């Protein structure tokens, strides 16, 4: 088991480095929840395997070495960035590192650099951050507000006043007919795909557990639509945890409550947001001598660490990297255009990645 845990930790560490490009040891300690000594030991092991390169205070993914018999092409000299894109996100850890990586990739292609501003779900600071990004010289803004999926009118008003082109990222305006550009995941579609998959596996009752995040409302809407569309039992348990602190007694109580509700009602399948909650439900089942998927089939929503669970979790995976790329390109197109282009509004449908936790044959992953 110890070797398996080390392998899981190495895989998660590599994912974090891939998403962010490079991280400090202190940042990896926070993201993985282990000691600095453990992180440094893992980095040493991965460097010995040629998978990472350690730098002062942290590490980055190692660059592939060209084959000995194939001369390496001369590295292109990157153009000096001529403009900056302001990027406002509510988190630098869960969910958004891959979005940020997509923004960076698209900006690098077009010779732009990124200035990042961080707001916070608990203490939203959108308006101040917008002003600071403008003052820092941003030519345009990519904005993920700290609230729910719909951007408050006060934030849109401030964006209009600042006079910079902007694209909403994983957010949409409250006025669905407003002339605002956005790129967002269609989490309703993601929930429908998950419930449909469980129904196709023979489940007539599918439970739902959400964690109170900004995404939760859309997942509940998609779940309700799927239950009605597929003729499933509407009495299956539906619960939202309200975002208690991870590991808190309140969180444990709510995980136990949904497990008990499923078992009492003969429900043998559930859609769970997020990965962390799905892994915790799996642990609660094991404590009762039950197994996944035999006693309760699970599909997680987010696909951040779903593949690393003891029983790899089937998961709904929003296209986070592509989301960041497309939003940055929309903004750069607007900055580069001689005449203002038509307003573009894009929604991306999440993918369903089938692994072991739902009871179906896993599909090959890219």
N, C-alpha and C positions, 0 to 999 in steps of 0.2 A: 504493500500500500504506500510505503514511504516513497518508493521510486515513482509510483504513479502520481503522487502529489507533486513531486519535483518536476516531472514532465509537464503536468498541467500548469504549474507556475511558470515554467520556462515559456510555454506556448502563450500564456496570457501576457507575459513580459514582452515577448516579441510583437504581439498585437499592439500593445501600447506604444512601442517604439515605432512601429510601422505607421500608426495613425498620426503620431505627433512629429515624426522625423527625428527627434532626439529629446531625451529627458534627463533631468538631474536625478541623482540617487534619492534625494529627499522627495521628489515628485513621485517616483516609483514606489517608495515606501507608503505614501498616502494612497496611491491608486490600488496597490496590491494588498495593503494591510499587513505587511510583514516587517521585520526589523531591517535596519540598514545593513547589518552584517550579512543577513540572508540575501539581500539584493546584490551586494558586492560579490558574494560567492557565486550567485547565479550568473552574474555578468562575466565573471572570470571563466566559468564553465562554457558559456556561450561564445566568448571570445576565442577560447581554445578550439571550439568547433568551427570557427570562422564565420559565425552568424551575426556577431555584433562587434563594434569597435568602441572600446572604452576611451572616453575623453575626460578631461579634468572635471571631476564632480559628477559625471554621468556617463551616458553612452548613446550611441546611435546605431542603426542597422549597418552591417558591413556591406560595402559595395562588392558585387561579384567580380571575381578575378577572371580576365579573359583567358581562353585556352592558350596553351603555350605555342601551338602551331598556327594560331590565327592572330595576326598582328592587330593590336588594338587601334581603333580609329582615334585620331587626335580629338581630344575633348574640345567641344565648341566653347568659345569664350562667351559667357552670358553677357547680354547687354545690361548696362547699368539701369536699374529701375528708374523710370522717368515720372512715375506717379504712384500714389498710395491709395489703397482701398481701405476704408474703415470697416472693421468687422465687429459687430456687437453680438455677443452670445452670453447666455446665462450660466454657462458652466464650461470649465476647461477639462473636465474629467469625463463622467459618464455621458454617453451618446454623442457629444459634440466633437471629440478629437478627430473622428473620421470626417465629419463635415468640414472642420477647419483644414484638414489635409487636402480635401477636394478643392477648397477655395485657394489654397496655396499653390496647388498644381496648375489650376487655370490661370492664376495671376502670373506665375513664372513663365508660362507659355507666351504671355503678352507683355513681358517686361515690366510688370507692376509688382509692388511690394504690399504687404499687409500691415496695418496697424490694428491691434486688437484691443477691444474694450470689454470688460467683464461686468455684467450686472449680476443680480443674484435673485433666485426664486424667493428666498425668505425676506430679503430687503431690496426690492426693485429699485434700480437707479438708472433707468433708461434715459431719462431726459438729460441728466448730468453727463452721462457717458456720450450721448450724441453730440453735445456741445464740445466735450473734450476731444472727440475724434475730429470734429470740424476744425477746432483750433490747432490740432496737431498736423493739419495740412492734407487731410483726406480729400480726394477728388470726388469720391462717391461713397455711398454707405451700403453695407449689407447688414440687415437688422433682424435679429431674433429677440423680441421683447421677452421680459421675464414672466409675463402673465400666461394666460392660456393661448390657444391657437389663434384667437382673434385679437388683433392689435388694437389697443384702446385709441379712441379718437384723439385724446390729448397727445399721444405719441405721434400719430400721423400729422397732427397740426404742427408739432415741433419740427418734424421732418420737412414739411412743406416750407416752414419759415426759414430753415437753415439754408435753403436754396441749392442743396446738392442733390444730384440724381441718387435714387435709392431703390433697392430691391429688398422685399421682405423674404426672409429665409426661414422655412419651416413655420411660417405664420401667414395669415391672410387678413385683409381688412374686414372690419365688422360690416361695412357696406359692401355687399357682394358685387355690386355694380360699380364700385369706385374704380377710377382709372389708375390702379396701382399694380406695379409688376411684383410678382411673387413666384417662388418655387417652393412647393410644400409636398410632404408625403400625404397620401390619402389613407389615413389610418382606418377609416371605415372599411375600405376595400381589404386592408390587411386582416381585420377582424372577421370579415365575411369569409375570406379564403380559409382561415383557420377553422371556423365553425363548419364550413362546408366539408373540409377534409375529414373532420371527426364524424360528421354525419355519413359520409361515404364509407367510413370504416364500420358503420352499423350503430352508432350512438344516437339514440333518440332524445336523450337528455344531456345537455352540455352546460356545465357551470361556468361562471365568469368571476375572476378575482382581479381587481385593479388596485393600484397603489396611490391613488390621489394625485397623480402627476398631471401636467397640462395635457398630456396625450389621452388620459383616461376617458374623458367625455366622448371623444371620437370613437374610441374602442367600444365603449358601451353602446353607442348609436349603431355601429356596424354589427355588433353582436345581436342587438334587438332586431335589426333588419334581417339578419340571417336566420334567426329563430322563426320569424314570421314567414320568410320566403320558403324555408325548407320544411315548414310544418313541424318543428320540434316542440317539445314540451316547454311551455313558457314558465312552468313552476320550478324549473331548475334553479339552484341557489345563485344569486348575484350579490357580490359583496365588494365594497371599496374600503380599503384600510385607512384612508385619510392621511397617509404619509407619516406613520409613527416612526420614531428613530429606529434604524436597524439594530436588532438585538434587544430592543426594549421589551419589557414584559407585555406591553400593550400589543406590540407586533406579534409576539408569540401567541397571545390569546386569539388574535384575529386569524392567524394561520390555522390554529387548532379548530376554530369555529367553522371555517370553510370546509376543512377535511371532515369534521363531524357531520356537517349538513349534507355533504355529498354521500357519505356512507349511509346516513339515515334515510336518505331519499332514493337510494339505489342509483345514484349518478356515478358513472364510471369514466367521465371525461371532463376536462376543464381547460379553458383558455386562461392563462395567467400573465398579468403584466405586473412585474417585469421578470427578467431572468433570475435576479436575486430571490424574488418571491417564489418562483417556480422551484428553485433549488431548495429553498427552505421547506416548501410543501413536501417535496420528495423526502427530505430528512424526517419530517413529521410522520410520514407514512411508514418509513423504515422503523421508527420507534414503536409503531403499533404492529410490527411484524408483517406489514403490507409492502407490495412492490409496485413499481412503475415499469411498464404500463399495465401489468396484469390486473391490478386492483383499481388504479386510477390513471388513465392515459392523460398526458399533459402536453400542451403546446405553450411555449413561452412567447412573450412579445418583447422584442428589441434586438435579440441576437448579439449581445455584447459578449457574454461569457457562456452562452447556452451550450456550446459544443464541448465545454470543459466539465460539465456535470458528470457525476458517476455514471448515470444513464444519460448519454448525450441527448439534449433536448431538441425536439422538433421546434422550430422557431419561425416567427414572422420577422423578416429582416428588412427594415426600411433601407432604401438606397442612399445611405448617408454621404458617401464619398461623391457619388454622382450628383446628389443634391447640391453640395458645395460647389462643384465644378460648374453646374448649369447656372446657378445664381451669379457666380463671379463673371461668367461669360455674358449673361444678360446685361450686367452692369457695365462691363467693358465695351460691349457693343454700343450701348447708349453713349458712353463717354467718347467713343471713336467716331460716331456717326456725324456726318455733316448736317443732315436733317434728322430731327427726332424720329426714331422708328416707332412702329405700332406698339402699343402696350401688350406685353406678353405675360400670360398667367399660366403656370405649369403645375400640374399635380403628377406625382410619381407613385405608382402602385408598388407597395412592398412585395418582396418575394417570400414564398413559403419554402423553407428548407427542411426537408423531411429527414429526421434522424430516428433514434430508437425509442424515444419516450412516448410516442403515440401508438406504437404497435404495428406500424407499417414498415415495409422494407425501405431502409434509407436510400435516398437518391445521391448519386455522386455529386460532390461539391466542387465548384471551380477552384 
